[in-house]
Amino acid sequence: MLNDVMYPRQTVLVSAALPDKANLSAVDYSMPVSEKPPIVAISLHSGSLTLDIICTSMDFVIAIPTEKMKDAVLLCGTTSGKYIDKFEEAKLTAVKAKKVSAPLVLEAAANLECRVLSYNAAGDHTLIIGEVVEAHLPKDDKIEEPLLFNKGGKKVFGLKLE
């Protein structure tokens, strides 16, 4: 029921990495929770590979996808990184971050490097609170319309609900 009444919401990509493995997940549950200091929250399914990597590395990247990335976002949200390299399969470019081990997504409108402050079980998900330690924003401060999902998973862009 919550998913029905709380749409639309922005879908982001979350990357995480260990020395021998990087992964990328599409995440519907994300939000800013503080501006000073900049803190964000994401919620990942408790069985996810990305969550396991984040809890080990204690950092992650939130990449803000655009309409042009819709196929990549769908792939990242419907397959497990246990079986494929999502960066390769989604044709996305991993770029070394400045302050965290997780890679940036070159094609994203923006990337936020985050260090984990805490994580707690929340039903079938785990809530992760992270401080943004580096932000990679467009040079002209213009972010393309973010990718959103509406009720039933139908993809919409901007706030133009059909």
Rosetta blueprint (number, residue, H / E / L):
1 M L
2 L H
3 N H
4 D H
5 V H
6 M L
7 Y L
8 P L
9 R E
10 Q E
11 T L
12 V E
13 L E
14 V E
15 S E
16 A E
17 A E
18 L E
19 P L
20 D L
21 K E
22 A E
23 N E
24 L E
25 S E
26 A E
27 V E
28 D L
29 Y L
30 S E
31 M E
32 P E
33 V E
34 S E
35 E L
36 K L
37 P L
38 P L
39 I E
40 V E
41 A E
42 I E
43 S E
44 L E
45 H E
46 S L
47 G L
48 S L
49 L H
50 T H
51 L H
52 D H
53 I H
54 I H
55 C H
56 T H
57 S H
58 M L
59 D E
60 F E
61 V E
62 I E
63 A E
64 I E
65 P L
66 T E
67 E H
68 K H
69 M H
70 K H
71 D H
72 A H
73 V H
74 L H
75 L H
76 C H
77 G H
78 T H
79 T L
80 S L
81 G L
82 K L
83 Y L
84 I L
85 D L
86 K H
87 F H
88 E H
89 E H
90 A L
91 K L
92 L L
93 T L
94 A E
95 V E
96 K L
97 A L
98 K L
99 K L
100 V L
101 S L
102 A L
103 P L
104 L E
105 V E
106 L L
107 E L
108 A L
109 A L
110 A E
111 N E
112 L E
113 E E
114 C E
115 R E
116 V E
117 L E
118 S E
119 Y E
120 N E
121 A E
122 A E
123 G L
124 D L
125 H E
126 T E
127 L E
128 I E
129 I E
130 G E
131 E E
132 V E
133 V E
134 E E
135 A E
136 H E
137 L L
138 P L
139 K L
140 D L
141 D L
142 K L
143 I L
144 E L
145 E L
146 P E
147 L E
148 L E
149 F E
150 N L
151 K H
152 G H
153 G H
154 K L
155 K E
156 V E
157 F E
158 G L
159 L L
160 K L
161 L L
162 E L
